[in-house]
Amino acid sequence: MPAPRRRAAAAALAALAALLALAAAAPEGPYEMTSGGAVYKLPQDHALHSKHPLYDKSNDFMEWYYFTSFNKDEETGEPISLFWVLNLQGWIKATEQPYNSIIFSGHNMDTGFFTNTVDMPPKLNAKGSASGPGFSYVLEDPKTGASSNMTYDHAAETWHFKSASKNDKGDNRPYTLDVTLKLFSPGYIPATAQGIETEGVNPTGDWNPETAYGLSYYTIAPQCLLTGTITFADGKTRKVRGTAWMEHQWGNFRGPSNYHSRYTWSWGRMDNGDLLTLREWANKDAKDEGNGPADPSQSRFVYLEKLPGDKGFATHYATGPSMRTTTAKNHTIANGQSFTLFQKLDTPRGTFYLAPEFKDQQTKTAVGPYFWEGVKYIYSDPQLTKRVGRLFGEHVEIANKLFDFVRQAPPKDLARPLNGGLPPLPEDVAAALYPKRAIKLDDVKFA
């Protein structure tokens, strides 16, 4: 047989063998063979989910990419903090897309300089493949000169953020950001041990895992190396290098029955290399940010303990009353909003005390109220003399229904029916049933 035919025959036999192997691996019968129940599939879940049938044209949809970072100006040595978020929510009829916003802030921790900008580019364009080598999202707003390009490279595990604005209206100031985040140990982790976060206190209990109603998928990259440049409104371009914390969150959690915007959130880096993050939700009786009362059942705490050498991190999760904050002092800004910036933090890993590095790090949202996103320090003593770490805190003003203003699509019935759409169990089997014989309880005493 000629060589070309032999090669073709060999290729055909190899293909047949592969098909036979696949057929042999697939069991007969009703077996789920797609997801296995895994919560995440990476790198696909790094991409936007706004076109998925669960979220497309959903008023309750929200998704964001977020990073904050502690950096050093490589020329002057000055400490510079950066915050950037791309936020998608709800549905806009005119653009047939979610409402888009880009929020940025920067802070010189030596001089006290603080700047922030909020832009709302009307259209998002996507390029690449979620399951391929990577993707990018481009947003532009000709009216304000805002532009943003976020690119993910799976092979290199890098995220590139190129964002700029000429917006100088109100509290906004122009900036140009061009930074790359490179993933380092421990890689990506879920925000909770279960992989999904219940997004806010929900008095009705109608969370729905089939529609992601009231729930959030939530991945974190706790340690990224940030390199690049930042240009503030003064026109000076600074070359920066530092450590960044990145998050990606999505779900249908803007529903009317869960208080998704009533929270305080933080991530911190301890001086010994450990990392932590926490979220505390306020319940329906809260009248101001953090002045609760908080609902401990919804609190969550993650502590990443750095292991010796290059072994990575041991991740410890905790929920409920084992983690809670107590307000020591509020900070009130010019419009009367109050933020709980001085806090005692009780955790399974010890008690810490949190205080802002600079009190006025608030940003005005597109709907009016402010939120506070900025640098705090972590202390081991209530006198605030023994600093053991630094932290980024986020405090949301809860008197308003923040982020609930975009509802242009027809309502979707995403909440879980409290009866599951089924009749009640027959009363004759639901009634208490106890044996007629006496039950011997031994000599048990409860404290």
DOROMAR-975482 format. One record per residue (C-alpha): residue number from 1; chain; x, y, z. Coordinates in pm, whole numbers, always signed. Layout:
  nr kette   east  north     up
 NUM     A      X      Y      Z
...
END
This chain:
  nr kette   east  north     up
   1     A     +0     +0     +0
   2     A   +142   +343    -93
   3     A   +257   +562   +195
   4     A    -21   +825   +156
   5     A   -284   +551   +172
   6     A   -118   +396   +475
   7     A   -119   +731   +653
   8     A   -485   +790   +562
   9     A   -582   +442   +681
  10     A   -391   +492  +1006
  11     A   -566   +823  +1062
  12     A   -905   +664   +997
  13     A   -831   +382  +1240
  14     A   -717   +630  +1504
  15     A  -1036   +832  +1462
  16     A  -1247   +517  +1486
  17     A  -1060   +409  +1799
  18     A  -1124   +750  +1956
  19     A  -1495   +725  +1877
  20     A  -1512   +373  +2020
  21     A  -1332   +487  +2335
  22     A  -1575   +776  +2373
  23     A  -1869   +546  +2325
  24     A  -1728   +304  +2580
  25     A  -1680   +587  +2831
  26     A  -2039   +710  +2798
  27     A  -2264   +492  +3016
  28     A  -2606   +384  +2902
  29     A  -2903   +521  +3086
  30     A  -3004   +851  +3252
  31     A  -2670   +982  +3378
  32     A  -2578  +1351  +3395
  33     A  -2254  +1384  +3197
  34     A  -2225  +1760  +3136
  35     A  -2135  +1946  +3455
  36     A  -2115  +1683  +3726
  37     A  -2267  +1947  +3950
  38     A  -1949  +2155  +3953
  39     A  -2021  +2515  +4051
  40     A  -1762  +2668  +3818
  41     A  -1606  +2587  +3484
  42     A  -1290  +2784  +3413
  43     A  -1186  +2963  +3203
  44     A  -1540  +2984  +3058
  45     A  -1685  +3143  +3372
  46     A  -1431  +3425  +3358
  47     A  -1635  +3565  +3066
  48     A  -1947  +3780  +3089
  49     A  -2274  +3597  +3153
  50     A  -2511  +3872  +3037
  51     A  -2612  +3685  +2718
  52     A  -2694  +3361  +2897
  53     A  -3068  +3283  +2892
  54     A  -3077  +3301  +3272
  55     A  -2964  +3664  +3271
  56     A  -3046  +3806  +2927
  57     A  -3308  +4084  +2953
  58     A  -3335  +4029  +3329
  59     A  -3405  +4328  +3554
  60     A  -3253  +4136  +3844
  61     A  -2920  +4069  +3668
  62     A  -2595  +4211  +3797
  63     A  -2233  +4127  +3711
  64     A  -1906  +4300  +3782
  65     A  -1530  +4273  +3751
  66     A  -1347  +4451  +4028
  67     A   -994  +4510  +4152
  68     A   -830  +4712  +4424
  69     A   -456  +4735  +4475
  70     A   -179  +4863  +4699
  71     A   +103  +4996  +4482
  72     A   +425  +5191  +4489
  73     A   +518  +5476  +4254
  74     A   +838  +5328  +4115
  75     A   +997  +5672  +4075
  76     A   +905  +5845  +4401
  77     A   +829  +5544  +4624
  78     A   +494  +5696  +4721
  79     A   +217  +5447  +4812
  80     A    -71  +5464  +4561
  81     A   -401  +5275  +4596
  82     A   -621  +5203  +4294
  83     A   -982  +5087  +4257
  84     A  -1158  +4995  +3930
  85     A  -1487  +4821  +3858
  86     A  -1693  +4738  +3550
  87     A  -2053  +4695  +3658
  88     A  -2342  +4559  +3447
  89     A  -2698  +4552  +3573
  90     A  -3060  +4535  +3464
  91     A  -3163  +4593  +3104
  92     A  -3174  +4901  +2879
  93     A  -3425  +4892  +2593
  94     A  -3241  +5146  +2375
  95     A  -2910  +4957  +2369
  96     A  -3049  +4605  +2424
  97     A  -2779  +4557  +2682
  98     A  -2746  +4588  +3058
  99     A  -2671  +4928  +3206
 100     A  -2293  +4969  +3211
 101     A  -2086  +5174  +3453
 102     A  -1714  +5211  +3515
 103     A  -1601  +5339  +3852
 104     A  -1240  +5439  +3927
 105     A  -1061  +5593  +4222
 106     A   -699  +5658  +4310
 107     A   -533  +5769  +4630
 108     A   -185  +5885  +4731
 109     A   -149  +5758  +5086
 110     A   +143  +5994  +5157
 111     A    -18  +6320  +5050
 112     A   -386  +6241  +5112
 113     A   -472  +6306  +4746
 114     A   -792  +6125  +4643
 115     A   -973  +6122  +4309
 116     A  -1267  +5931  +4163
 117     A  -1469  +5908  +3843
 118     A  -1796  +5741  +3744
 119     A  -1875  +5688  +3374
 120     A  -2167  +5515  +3201
 121     A  -2060  +5397  +2854
 122     A  -2380  +5307  +2665
 123     A  -2251  +5012  +2463
 124     A  -2026  +4712  +2524
 125     A  -1855  +4521  +2243
 126     A  -1713  +4173  +2297
 127     A  -1430  +3994  +2115
 128     A  -1277  +3648  +2152
 129     A  -1405  +3321  +2296
 130     A  -1499  +3223  +2651
 131     A  -1360  +2871  +2601
 132     A  -1065  +2974  +2386
 133     A   -739  +3158  +2455
 134     A   -907  +3470  +2588
 135     A  -1145  +3758  +2529
 136     A  -1181  +4135  +2556
 137     A  -1461  +4380  +2627
 138     A  -1453  +4734  +2492
 139     A  -1673  +5020  +2616
 140     A  -1678  +5377  +2484
 141     A  -1877  +5692  +2558
 142     A  -1826  +5970  +2301
 143     A  -2001  +6223  +2527
 144     A  -1754  +6201  +2815
 145     A  -1451  +6058  +2636
 146     A  -1469  +5750  +2856
 147     A  -1323  +5428  +2721
 148     A  -1232  +5094  +2868
 149     A  -1077  +4775  +2736
 150     A  -1058  +4470  +2962
 151     A   -866  +4172  +2818
 152     A   -814  +3825  +2963
 153     A   -533  +3595  +2845
 154     A   -593  +3240  +2968
 155     A   -252  +3094  +2877
 156     A    -65  +3370  +3060
 157     A   -332  +3408  +3334
 158     A   -326  +3785  +3300
 159     A   -592  +4053  +3300
 160     A   -521  +4380  +3120
 161     A   -721  +4691  +3213
 162     A   -694  +4995  +2990
 163     A   -937  +5265  +3100
 164     A   -959  +5642  +3057
 165     A  -1198  +5932  +3104
 166     A  -1213  +6303  +3028
 167     A  -1506  +6349  +3264
 168     A  -1459  +6654  +3489
 169     A  -1820  +6718  +3589
 170     A  -1919  +6722  +3956
 171     A  -1692  +6500  +4165
 172     A  -1539  +6335  +3857
 173     A  -1182  +6391  +3741
 174     A   -999  +6274  +3425
 175     A   -760  +5979  +3445
 176     A   -581  +5723  +3227
 177     A   -518  +5371  +3358
 178     A   -311  +5103  +3183
 179     A   -228  +4808  +3410
 180     A   -183  +4432  +3391
 181     A   -276  +4189  +3668
 182     A    -79  +3862  +3672
 183     A   -230  +3578  +3876
 184     A    -21  +3426  +4156
 185     A    -77  +3173  +4437
 186     A   -336  +3063  +4549
 187     A   -505  +3116  +4209
 188     A   -883  +3154  +4202
 189     A  -1096  +3073  +4506
 190     A  -1473  +3091  +4571
 191     A  -1604  +3356  +4810
 192     A  -1778  +3087  +5017
 193     A  -1706  +2723  +5088
 194     A  -2021  +2632  +4895
 195     A  -1916  +2845  +4596
 196     A  -2232  +3060  +4592
 197     A  -2318  +3355  +4815
 198     A  -2668  +3443  +4932
 199     A  -2673  +3806  +4826
 200     A  -2830  +3997  +5111
 201     A  -3089  +3934  +5377
 202     A  -3406  +3788  +5225
 203     A  -3703  +3787  +5467
 204     A  -3915  +3572  +5235
 205     A  -3655  +3299  +5178
 206     A  -3737  +3271  +4807
 207     A  -3381  +3227  +4680
 208     A  -3380  +3008  +4372
 209     A  -3071  +2810  +4262
 210     A  -3238  +2724  +3928
 211     A  -3256  +3090  +3826
 212     A  -2978  +3237  +4046
 213     A  -3242  +3459  +4204
 214     A  -3102  +3629  +4513
 215     A  -2778  +3434  +4468
 216     A  -2433  +3523  +4343
 217     A  -2164  +3324  +4172
 218     A  -1844  +3474  +4307
 219     A  -1478  +3403  +4225
 220     A  -1175  +3577  +4375
 221     A   -811  +3613  +4268
 222     A   -660  +3711  +4606
 223     A   -306  +3771  +4484
 224     A   -218  +3938  +4157
 225     A    +95  +4131  +4063
 226     A    -10  +4469  +3925
 227     A   +223  +4656  +3689
 228     A   +158  +4950  +3460
 229     A    +85  +5321  +3464
 230     A   -168  +5563  +3608
 231     A   -218  +5926  +3505
 232     A   -433  +6144  +3728
 233     A   -581  +6483  +3638
 234     A   -245  +6652  +3703
 235     A   -119  +6497  +3379
 236     A   +177  +6317  +3537
 237     A   +211  +5952  +3437
 238     A   +322  +5731  +3724
 239     A   +471  +5387  +3681
 240     A   +326  +5164  +3954
 241     A   +383  +4813  +4084
 242     A   +194  +4638  +4361
 243     A    -44  +4370  +4482
 244     A   -405  +4349  +4363
 245     A   -717  +4165  +4475
 246     A   -960  +4088  +4191
 247     A  -1320  +3964  +4200
 248     A  -1582  +3853  +3947
 249     A  -1943  +3824  +4059
 250     A  -2271  +3760  +3880
 251     A  -2629  +3649  +3936
 252     A  -2994  +3763  +3944
 253     A  -2959  +3922  +4286
 254     A  -3127  +4261  +4237
 255     A  -3466  +4113  +4319
 256     A  -3715  +4306  +4530
 257     A  -3721  +4057  +4817
 258     A  -3351  +4058  +4909
 259     A  -3156  +4355  +5045
 260     A  -2852  +4313  +4825
 261     A  -2708  +4664  +4872
 262     A  -2711  +4670  +5253
 263     A  -2361  +4558  +5341
 264     A  -2005  +4627  +5443
 265     A  -1726  +4439  +5266
 266     A  -1349  +4423  +5306
 267     A  -1038  +4241  +5196
 268     A   -713  +4267  +5386
 269     A   -346  +4175  +5366
 270     A   -180  +4100  +5698
 271     A   +183  +4195  +5745
 272     A   +270  +3825  +5791
 273     A   +139  +3744  +5442
 274     A   -204  +3610  +5542
 275     A   -513  +3737  +5358
 276     A   -874  +3785  +5461
 277     A  -1209  +3897  +5326
 278     A  -1546  +3949  +5489
 279     A  -1900  +4056  +5412
 280     A  -2163  +4158  +5666
 281     A  -2525  +4217  +5566
 282     A  -2771  +4447  +5740
 283     A  -3131  +4340  +5783
 284     A  -3455  +4514  +5686
 285     A  -3460  +4728  +6003
 286     A  -3133  +4904  +5920
 287     A  -3175  +5275  +5859
 288     A  -2817  +5369  +5783
 289     A  -2506  +5192  +5660
 290     A  -2371  +4947  +5913
 291     A  -2595  +5072  +6194
 292     A  -2780  +4747  +6153
 293     A  -2880  +4553  +6318
 294     A  -2665  +4318  +6113
 295     A  -2799  +3973  +6036
 296     A  -2524  +3731  +6148
 297     A  -2676  +3443  +5954
 298     A  -2567  +3615  +5634
 299     A  -2216  +3714  +5742
 300     A  -1918  +3538  +5589
 301     A  -1547  +3542  +5656
 302     A  -1256  +3392  +5462
 303     A   -904  +3371  +5602
 304     A   -615  +3256  +5383
 305     A   -329  +3137  +5600
 306     A     +6  +3157  +5426
 307     A   +195  +2827  +5450
 308     A   +573  +2801  +5482
 309     A   +781  +2801  +5166
 310     A   +589  +2794  +4840
 311     A   +310  +2562  +4955
 312     A    +39  +2825  +4905
 313     A   -245  +2907  +5143
 314     A   -478  +2713  +5371
 315     A   -826  +2859  +5321
 316     A  -1054  +2882  +5625
 317     A  -1423  +2971  +5585
 318     A  -1658  +3089  +5858
 319     A  -2014  +3222  +5867
 320     A  -2269  +3356  +6109
 321     A  -2207  +3491  +6459
 322     A  -1844  +3370  +6461
 323     A  -1766  +3680  +6251
 324     A  -1912  +4020  +6327
 325     A  -1817  +4386  +6340
 326     A  -1901  +4637  +6611
 327     A  -1904  +5005  +6526
 328     A  -1675  +5218  +6739
 329     A  -1726  +5545  +6554
 330     A  -1902  +5667  +6240
 331     A  -1775  +5912  +5982
 332     A  -2034  +6152  +5839
 333     A  -1971  +6322  +5505
 334     A  -2100  +6659  +5379
 335     A  -2441  +6535  +5258
 336     A  -2514  +6373  +5593
 337     A  -2441  +6011  +5499
 338     A  -2274  +5811  +5772
 339     A  -2018  +5532  +5725
 340     A  -1896  +5287  +5991
 341     A  -1526  +5332  +5921
 342     A  -1401  +5257  +6274
 343     A  -1485  +4899  +6363
 344     A  -1402  +4618  +6598
 345     A  -1381  +4292  +6403
 346     A  -1434  +3962  +6589
 347     A  -1337  +3654  +6387
 348     A  -1244  +3289  +6446
 349     A   -884  +3401  +6380
 350     A   -884  +3668  +6650
 351     A  -1006  +4019  +6720
 352     A   -889  +4313  +6509
 353     A   -957  +4685  +6498
 354     A  -1014  +4872  +6172
 355     A   -959  +5242  +6109
 356     A   -942  +5445  +5786
 357     A   -608  +5562  +5652
 358     A   -789  +5868  +5515
 359     A  -1154  +5929  +5601
 360     A  -1282  +6095  +5284
 361     A  -1254  +5820  +5021
 362     A  -1621  +5825  +4915
 363     A  -1753  +5819  +4559
 364     A  -2088  +5950  +4437
 365     A  -2295  +5698  +4242
 366     A  -2494  +5765  +3927
 367     A  -2819  +5750  +4127
 368     A  -2722  +6001  +4395
 369     A  -2597  +5838  +4716
 370     A  -2230  +5783  +4790
 371     A  -2044  +5468  +4873
 372     A  -1711  +5451  +5054
 373     A  -1430  +5249  +4896
 374     A  -1087  +5301  +5040
 375     A   -784  +5209  +5245
 376     A   -800  +5111  +5611
 377     A   -541  +4976  +5852
 378     A   -576  +4665  +6067
 379     A   -466  +4689  +6431
 380     A   -434  +4424  +6702
 381     A   -515  +4663  +6988
 382     A   -810  +4896  +7056
 383     A   -572  +5188  +7111
 384     A   -475  +5159  +6740
 385     A   -101  +5152  +6811
 386     A     -6  +4806  +6680
 387     A    -67  +4793  +6306
 388     A    -73  +4437  +6169
 389     A   -214  +4480  +5818
 390     A   -387  +4695  +5561
 391     A   -732  +4660  +5417
 392     A   -966  +4784  +5146
 393     A  -1315  +4850  +5280
 394     A  -1643  +4903  +5097
 395     A  -1939  +5064  +5271
 396     A  -2268  +5111  +5086
 397     A  -2524  +5375  +5187
 398     A  -2833  +5164  +5243
 399     A  -3112  +5417  +5293
 400     A  -3158  +5419  +4916
 401     A  -3221  +5114  +4696
 402     A  -2883  +5142  +4533
 403     A  -2855  +4989  +4185
 404     A  -3230  +4925  +4161
 405     A  -3305  +5206  +3918
 406     A  -3265  +5013  +3590
 407     A  -3580  +4805  +3531
 408     A  -3682  +4837  +3167
 409     A  -3740  +4473  +3077
 410     A  -4064  +4284  +3148
 411     A  -4045  +4122  +3492
 412     A  -3929  +3762  +3501
 413     A  -4065  +3520  +3759
 414     A  -3727  +3415  +3898
 415     A  -3804  +3376  +4268
 416     A  -3871  +3029  +4400
 417     A  -4241  +2972  +4488
 418     A  -4255  +2914  +4861
 419     A  -4471  +2607  +4804
 420     A  -4251  +2485  +4518
 421     A  -4559  +2489  +4296
 422     A  -4682  +2176  +4478
 423     A  -4970  +2094  +4714
 424     A  -4909  +2050  +5089
 425     A  -4827  +1711  +5237
 426     A  -5139  +1524  +5355
 427     A  -5215  +1612  +5716
 428     A  -5242  +1251  +5832
 429     A  -4873  +1190  +5763
 430     A  -4760  +1542  +5857
 431     A  -4900  +1507  +6212
 432     A  -4659  +1419  +6494
 433     A  -4613  +1044  +6539
 434     A  -4459   +908  +6860
 435     A  -4430   +551  +6991
 436     A  -4664   +437  +7270
 437     A  -4383   +285  +7473
 438     A  -4196   +496  +7727
 439     A  -3868   +643  +7602
 440     A  -3574   +601  +7838
 441     A  -3356   +912  +7826
 442     A  -3095   +799  +8080
 443     A  -2956  +1063  +8312
 444     A  -2898  +1345  +8067
 445     A  -2866  +1700  +8192
 446     A  -2840  +2004  +7968
 447     A  -2651  +2304  +8094
END
